[in-house]
Amino acid sequence: MEKKASLAPFALVIVLAVCLQVVLVAADTLETPVKVAKNFVKAYYLLDPSMKELLCSELLETEDQDIVDDYIYAKMDEARQRGLSIGYLRQMLYDIHLETVEESENEVIIHVSATSRVCINPVFATVARIFFIGNEYPLNVTLHLIKENGNWRVCGNPFNLSPTA
């Protein structure tokens, strides 16, 4: 009987841990403007085509061109002209700090500051940072986000991606 009573606190701790984990996972899946801005900036600097999913429809509406594919193609062409692979133009961000400058119900302006480093391979970038090899470049940018169909999307002219720029 004493053995069952001594297991009760451990069982309670396990049940509470599982409940807390469920709550934290649910909270992590909520889309916030800060999270969208951070994911967009990371994808932009890693030349990841998934950044297209984070752009507002206003930027993606042009039928004659795809601004994300055009941007990545231009970077690939730049790398080819320099005799490099595309990996040499990718950058990994560190020390990312996001600050909400203005906020309303459907619009948010977020200032992003970070440090970037060339990312031929993510492991190389991390090792280079640990051993202080290579250069780090400061990043300061302001992003305009709008709520579109219930989701936050980057709009305006981020990094001069807009076809009108």
C-alpha positions as CSV (number, residue, x, y, z in Angstrom):
1,M,0.0,0.0,0.0
2,E,2.8,2.4,0.8
3,K,4.4,1.7,-2.6
4,K,1.3,3.0,-4.4
5,A,1.1,6.1,-2.3
6,S,4.8,6.9,-3.1
7,L,4.1,6.7,-6.8
8,A,1.3,9.2,-6.7
9,P,3.6,12.3,-6.7
10,F,5.5,11.0,-9.7
11,A,2.4,10.2,-11.6
12,L,1.1,13.7,-10.8
13,V,4.3,15.3,-12.1
14,I,4.2,13.3,-15.3
15,V,0.5,14.3,-15.9
16,L,1.3,17.9,-15.3
17,A,4.3,17.8,-17.6
18,V,2.2,16.3,-20.4
19,C,-0.5,18.9,-19.9
20,L,2.1,21.7,-19.9
21,Q,3.7,20.3,-23.1
22,V,0.3,20.4,-24.9
23,V,-0.3,24.0,-23.8
24,L,3.2,25.1,-25.0
25,V,2.9,23.3,-28.3
26,A,-0.5,25.0,-28.9
27,A,0.9,28.4,-28.0
28,D,3.9,27.9,-30.4
29,T,1.6,27.2,-33.3
30,L,-0.1,30.6,-33.0
31,E,0.9,32.9,-35.8
32,T,2.1,36.3,-34.6
33,P,3.4,39.2,-36.7
34,V,6.8,38.9,-34.9
35,K,7.1,35.2,-35.8
36,V,6.1,35.9,-39.4
37,A,8.7,38.7,-39.7
38,K,11.4,36.5,-38.2
39,N,10.6,33.6,-40.5
40,F,10.5,35.9,-43.6
41,V,13.8,37.5,-42.8
42,K,15.5,34.2,-42.2
43,A,14.1,32.7,-45.5
44,Y,15.0,35.8,-47.4
45,Y,18.7,35.7,-46.4
46,L,18.9,31.9,-46.8
47,L,17.4,32.4,-50.4
48,D,14.6,30.0,-49.4
49,P,11.6,30.0,-51.8
50,S,9.3,29.4,-48.9
51,M,9.4,33.2,-48.3
52,K,6.8,33.4,-51.0
53,E,4.2,32.0,-48.5
54,L,4.9,34.9,-46.1
55,L,4.3,37.6,-48.7
56,C,1.0,39.4,-49.1
57,S,-1.1,38.8,-52.2
58,E,-0.4,42.4,-53.4
59,L,3.2,41.5,-54.0
60,L,2.3,38.1,-55.6
61,E,-0.5,39.3,-57.9
62,T,1.6,40.3,-60.9
63,E,1.0,37.7,-63.6
64,D,4.0,38.4,-65.8
65,Q,6.6,37.8,-63.1
66,D,7.2,35.9,-59.8
67,I,9.3,38.3,-57.6
68,V,10.6,35.5,-55.4
69,D,11.7,33.3,-58.2
70,D,13.2,36.3,-60.0
71,Y,15.1,37.3,-56.9
72,I,16.5,33.8,-56.4
73,Y,17.4,33.5,-60.1
74,A,19.2,36.9,-60.0
75,K,21.2,35.7,-56.9
76,M,22.1,32.5,-58.7
77,D,23.2,34.5,-61.8
78,E,25.2,36.8,-59.6
79,A,27.0,33.8,-58.0
80,R,27.6,32.2,-61.4
81,Q,29.1,35.4,-62.7
82,R,31.4,35.6,-59.7
83,G,32.4,31.9,-60.2
84,L,30.7,30.8,-57.0
85,S,27.9,28.5,-56.0
86,I,24.7,29.9,-54.6
87,G,25.7,28.8,-51.1
88,Y,28.3,31.6,-51.0
89,L,25.5,34.2,-51.2
90,R,23.3,32.7,-48.5
91,Q,23.5,34.3,-45.1
92,M,22.5,32.9,-41.7
93,L,21.2,35.3,-39.1
94,Y,22.2,35.5,-35.4
95,D,21.2,37.6,-32.5
96,I,17.9,38.5,-34.1
97,H,16.0,41.2,-32.2
98,L,12.5,42.2,-33.3
99,E,10.8,45.3,-32.0
100,T,7.2,46.4,-32.8
101,V,7.3,50.0,-33.9
102,E,3.6,50.5,-34.6
103,E,0.7,48.2,-34.1
104,S,-3.0,48.3,-35.0
105,E,-5.6,45.6,-35.5
106,N,-4.7,44.8,-39.1
107,E,-1.2,46.4,-39.6
108,V,2.1,46.1,-37.8
109,I,5.5,47.7,-38.4
110,I,8.4,45.7,-37.0
111,H,12.0,46.7,-36.9
112,V,14.4,43.8,-37.2
113,S,18.1,44.0,-36.2
114,A,20.4,41.0,-36.5
115,T,23.9,39.9,-37.4
116,S,24.4,38.0,-40.6
117,R,27.2,35.7,-41.7
118,V,27.9,33.9,-45.0
119,C,26.3,30.4,-44.9
120,I,27.7,28.1,-47.4
121,N,26.6,25.3,-45.1
122,P,24.7,26.0,-41.8
123,V,27.3,23.9,-39.9
124,F,30.2,25.9,-41.3
125,A,28.5,29.2,-40.4
126,T,28.0,28.0,-36.8
127,V,31.5,26.7,-36.4
128,A,32.9,29.9,-38.0
129,R,30.9,32.0,-35.5
130,I,32.1,29.9,-32.5
131,F,35.8,30.3,-33.5
132,F,35.4,34.0,-34.7
133,I,36.3,33.1,-38.3
134,G,35.0,35.3,-41.1
135,N,33.0,38.5,-41.1
136,E,29.7,39.4,-39.5
137,Y,27.4,42.0,-41.1
138,P,24.8,44.1,-39.2
139,L,21.2,44.0,-40.5
140,N,18.7,46.7,-39.7
141,V,15.4,46.6,-41.6
142,T,11.8,47.6,-41.0
143,L,9.0,45.4,-42.3
144,H,5.4,46.3,-42.8
145,L,3.0,43.4,-42.1
146,I,-0.8,43.3,-42.7
147,K,-3.4,40.8,-41.7
148,E,-4.7,39.1,-44.8
149,N,-7.4,36.4,-44.6
150,G,-6.7,35.9,-40.9
151,N,-2.9,35.5,-41.4
152,W,-0.1,37.9,-41.0
153,R,1.8,38.6,-44.2
154,V,4.8,40.8,-45.2
155,C,3.7,43.6,-47.5
156,G,5.1,46.9,-48.7
157,N,8.5,46.7,-50.4
158,P,10.6,44.3,-48.3
159,F,14.2,44.4,-49.3
160,N,13.2,46.0,-52.7
161,L,11.5,42.8,-53.7
162,S,8.5,44.6,-55.1
163,P,8.2,44.5,-58.9
164,T,7.5,48.2,-58.9
165,A,10.8,49.0,-57.3
